[in-house]
């Protein structure tokens, strides 16, 4: 998790913190471009593999 998120924001309660963290995890796992996935989002990478447009056995280090 990015430290900037925690440094900039104080949460009123657990639910508020949970909502922000859940949103960030969703962004990171579904929408953020990953260099190790050939600069695709995870969703794009999974779609490319399903369409046989990529190599699922080689993820860049």
C-alpha positions in Angstrom: 0.0 0.0 0.0 1.3 3.4 -0.8 2.6 5.3 2.2 1.2 8.6 0.8 -2.3 7.3 1.3 -1.8 6.8 5.0 0.1 10.1 5.5 -2.5 12.2 3.8 -5.6 10.8 5.3 -7.0 10.4 8.8 -10.0 8.1 9.0 -13.1 8.8 11.1 -13.7 5.1 11.7 -12.9 1.6 10.6 -15.6 1.6 7.8 -14.1 4.8 6.3 -10.6 3.2 6.3 -12.0 -0.1 4.9 -13.7 1.7 2.0 -10.5 3.6 1.0 -8.3 0.5 1.2 -10.9 -1.6 -0.7 -11.0 1.0 -3.4 -7.2 1.1 -3.7 -6.9 -2.6 -3.9 -9.5 -2.7 -6.6 -7.6 0.0 -8.5 -4.2 -1.8 -8.0 -5.5 -5.2 -9.1 -7.8 -4.2 -11.9 -6.9 -0.9 -13.4 -3.2 -0.1 -12.6 -0.8 -0.8 -15.4 1.8 -3.4 -14.4 5.2 -3.4 -16.0 5.6 -7.2 -15.3 2.4 -7.7 -17.4 3.8 -6.0 -20.5 2.4 -2.6 -19.4 -1.2 -3.9 -19.3 -3.7 -3.8 -16.6 -4.4 -7.2 -15.0 -7.8 -7.3 -16.7 -6.2 -6.6 -20.1 -3.6 -9.2 -19.5 -6.1 -11.9 -18.5 -8.2 -11.0 -21.6 -5.1 -11.2 -23.8 -4.3 -14.7 -22.4 -7.9 -15.8 -22.9 -7.7 -14.7 -26.6 -4.3 -16.4 -27.0 -2.6 -13.1 -27.6 0.1 -13.4 -24.9 2.3 -15.8 -23.1 0.9 -16.8 -19.7 4.0 -18.7 -18.7 6.3 -15.7 -18.8 5.7 -12.7 -16.6 8.5 -10.2 -16.8 10.5 -9.9 -13.5 
